[in-house]
Amino acid sequence: MAHYFTDNSDLEKNEKSFPLFFEDKTYTFITYSGVFSKNKVDYGSYAFLKVLVNQDLGKRILDLGCGYGPIGIVLKSYFKDSVVDMVDINPRAVELTKLNSQENKVEVNSFVSDLYSNITSRYDSIVTNPPIRTGKENIYKIFTEAYDYLEENGNLFVVIRKQQGAKTTIVKLKEIFGNCTILNKNKGYYILKSQKWLTNL
């Protein structure tokens, strides 16, 4: 069985299109089979965006595990002067991100990357709705390696459900960064922030 976090380019596309109504804006997203939450933007991403659009994300933002692009595309529409890079291990997801950025008239950089393997920049903010089904070891690697790809005083933002390990994620983030703030809880989803403090360098 092909998963949304693998190369499943050989699947039939079964293209869908649906709107996302967010704040006072309407977005349109095209999806194919073989991507996460293909019928609508998942509630975790929606709850995540409600918090993120009110944060100072800086001039360079990385959406890690971007799927078909809802988080990074919405953020680019709010933070027009920021550079937004969007990566996913799944080429089909990256293809859709390119289509959806055109559809929603925003300019982002989207490319295939197995976690940080093709990342060469540092960022003011890394945002992720992590692919839980890849397993705890992989998820923790996202958090651990984020530290090296953040600018000084940069922030990692994570959304994760309580039942999928929010409490242990908080412990792990405190271990890596020395801090973790719960920005919001929304229907079982925790929105977390950890900052790369100068004192931790």
Disulfide bonds with the S-S distance in Angstrom:
none
